[in-house]
Amino acid sequence: MTVRRLPVRPGSAVLGVLALLLTGCGIRATEVPTDFGPAPSRVRCSLAEPDASERAASGVPVQVFLLCGSSLVAVDRTMQVPDTAADSGRRALVAQGLLDELAQPPSAAEKQAGYTTDVHGEVAVTGPRTGDPEDTLRLSTAPDDLTSYALAQLVCTFSDSAAAEGDGSVILAGPSDAPARRYSCTDEVRARPGSNEPPSTEVTDG
């Protein structure tokens, strides 16, 4: 009895070998693009730029430092800045306005971007006492009693504003007679406020 062999087309043989090779390498051939879902609607720690007319109508643009992830990030806000007070009084009013901004719950957009704050509304700011350096800001809560996150937010926000001398530092004191201290906002503090408290030195000259 004669056995007839069916002809095999070369193209089919090549395709069969390729399929075996792909299977052996753990690669699955597909003609359908993989869908990983829609891209995020907002980048974490990034906010849309506010409208310029809205900023002008609301007050003077300022920046406050909020927490996002494990870092401090500058966020644009607006506030009313008084022009009539003397230097020390105006400095305290500016600091109180900034503190109020820090104590506000983040907006819906800020929450969506991952921002939080560790500053609470019960903290108040006054100007220097007799014998304090003229740019001292006295808090109703001692700086040492604040969390490291809240203290970092205050120091970095104040030191970068009209509430301080603009040299990257700010002089803070509490309600007691403890000497005022000069605090600095460093790159390490901004990067890891929970691990790095703002460095400070005691201020002895009034």
Secondary structure, 3 states (H helix, E strand, C coil): CCCCCCCCCHHHHHHHHHHHHHHHCCCCCCCCCCCCCCCCCCCCCCCCCCCHHHHHHHCEEEEEEEEECCEEEEEEEEECCCCCCCHHHHHHHHHHHHHHHHHCCCCHHHHHCCEECCCCCCCCEECCCCCCCCCEEEECCCHHHCCHHHHHHHHHHHHCCCCCCCCCEEEEECCCCCCCEEEECCHHHHHCCCCCCCCEEECCCC
